[in-house]
Amino acid sequence: MTHDDVLSALHALGYPGGWVVTGTEITVWENSDPKPTDDDIKKGIKLVAKAAADKAIAKAALLDRLGITADEAALLLG
């Protein structure tokens, strides 16, 4: 687990602020909910990974429907 993993997990769990993370440890917690446990953080990391996988699948499906490659899509958007 990395620092960025913890930050992403906290956001995925619905905590956009009210905390400070030092390294991989939540060192300040100012939310009314209890501070997430390591298991909660691991669940948040899985949520982030699933969201990224879902986005990649949706992107591939859209490119397939359009009949273009990712490079061609980048040219259109760039």
N, C-alpha and C positions, 0 to 999 in steps of 0.2 A: 504494500500500500504506500503510495506517495502523497506528498503534500497536495498536489493537484487533484489526486483521487479523492481526498477528504473534502476539499473545497467543492468539487463537482457533486459529490454525494450529498453534502449539506444542502446545496441548491436543489438537487433532485428530490430531497426529502421535504422541501418546502420551507427552508430556512435561508432566505436571501441575505440576512444580516443578523446582527446581535451576537456575534461570536468572533473569536480570534483563534486562528490555528497556527501553532508553532511547530514546525516539522510536520509530524502526523498526529499531533495531540491537540485537542480542543483545550486551550488554556484559559479562555474567557467565554462564559456562556451567560448572556443577558436576556434570553427568551423565557417566557412563562412556562413553556413545555420543559419536561426533563431533558437534560443533555443526552444526545444520542449515544448509545453504547457502541462498542466495536462491531457488534452484530448488525446494528442499525446502519452503521457506515458501510459495512459490506453489502447490505441490501441496497443502499443508495448507489454504490458502485455498479451493482448488477443492473439497476434501473438505467443508469447512464449508458452502460454497454448495450443494453437492449434497445434503447432509443437510437443509438448510433447505428446499430445493425438494421433496425426498421427503416431508418432514413436511407441507408445505402441500398436496401432492397427496393424502396419506393423510387429512388433515383434511377436505378438500373431498369426498373419496369417502365418508367417514363421515357427514358432514352430508347428503349426497345420499341415502345409504341410510336415514338417519333421517327424511328429508323435512323438515328444518328449516334455517333460515338460521343464519349465524354469530351474528347478534344474538340469535336465539332461544336458541341454545346458551349464550351468555353469560348470559342471564336465568336459565336453568336452573342454571348453575353459580355464579351470584352470589348 
